[in-house]
């Protein structure tokens, strides 16, 4: 049984290593994105529980969206490699950090968590810019 668990853990670590390689490594911006994604999920669960509207389905769909965001970063990294640039991955990560920041500040605000005004303003400006692009 211990051998099976060890082999399973080895397999998981190999998959994690492959994912990190496909994402282009783990730099500070990627760490920031991961932290924001985790905080966003935790805040979303807290909101659902506090309003008696928690849904495993919503959690699953939200998790899938986050996986797709990482998929876009993988595509951007591959584009960088193909074109010999370093702009696509960076641009995708900055976009998703902003996107997650808007979501995190909104969720934490709904939970009544006090936030620094400059941080709220930064992400509010990003939200306004995003809405202008959609129009």
N, C-alpha and C positions, 0 to 999 in steps of 0.2 A: 504493500500500500504506500509506504514512504517513497519507494522508487517511482511509482506512478505520479505522486504529487510533485516530486522533484522534476520529472520529465515534463509535466504540465507547466510548472513554473518556468522551466527552461524555454519551452515553446512560447509562452507569453512574453518572456524577455526578448526573444528573437523577433517576435512581431512588433514589440515596442521599439526595438532598435531600427527595424525597417521603417516604421512610421516616422521616427525622428529623422532618419536619412531622407525620406521622401519630403518631409517638411522643410528640409534645408538646414537642419540643426536646431538647437535650442539656444537662441540668443536672448538678450534682455527683453526685446519686444515680444518674442514668442512667450516668454515667461509671463509677461504682463497680460497677454491675451489669455493664456491658460487660467491665470488667477481671476481675471474678470469673468471668464466663462463659468468657473466654479462658483464664484460669488453670485452671479446672476441666477444660476440654477438653485442655489440654496435660498436666495431671496424669493424666487418664484415659488418654491415649495412652502416657504413660510407664509407667503400671501395666500396661497391656496388653502393651507391648513387654517389660518386665522379667519378666513371667510367661509369655512366649511365647504369649499369648492375644489379641494385637492383632487386631482385626477391623474392616475397612472398614465393614461393615454396622453394627456397634455405633457407630462414629464417626458414620455417616450418621444413624442413629436419634437419637443424642444431639444432633446438630446440629439435626435437625428439632424435637426437644423444646424446644431453646433458641429456635428460631424461633416456636414456638407460645407460649412464655412472652412473647415480644415481642408476639405477636398479642393476648394478654390485656391487655397494657399499652395497646395501641392501642384496644381496646374500652373500657378504663377511661378513657382520655383522651377518647374520643368521648362517653362517658357524662357526664364532667365538663362538656364543652362543651354537651351537651344539657340538663343540669340546672342549669348555671350554678354549679357547685361546683369545688373543687380537691382533693377527698378521694379519689376513686376511683383515679386514676393514682398518687397518692402511696402509697395503701394497697397497690396491686398491686406497685409497685416495692419497697416495704419488705418485703413478703412474699417476693418473688423474691430480694432481697438475702439475706434469712435462709436461704432454701432453698439458694441457691448457696453461702452460707457454710458450711452444714452439709456439703454435698458437697465443697467445697474443703478444709476442715479434715480431713475423713475421708480424702480422697485423698492429701493431703500427709502425713498421719499414716502411711498405708500405705507411702508412699515413704520414710519415716524422716526427713522434713524437720522440724526442731524448730520448734515454734510457741509463741507467748506463751500462758501458762496462762490468762490472763484472756480471751483471744480464744477459746480452746478451750472454756472454761466458758460463755461467752456463747452459742456455737452449740450446745453440749450442752444448755443450758437451753431453747433454741428447739426442739431435737429432742424433748425431753421434753414441752414444751407441745403440739407437733404430735401426738405420740402420744396425749396425753390427749384431744385433740379427736376423734381417730379412734375412740376407745373409746366 
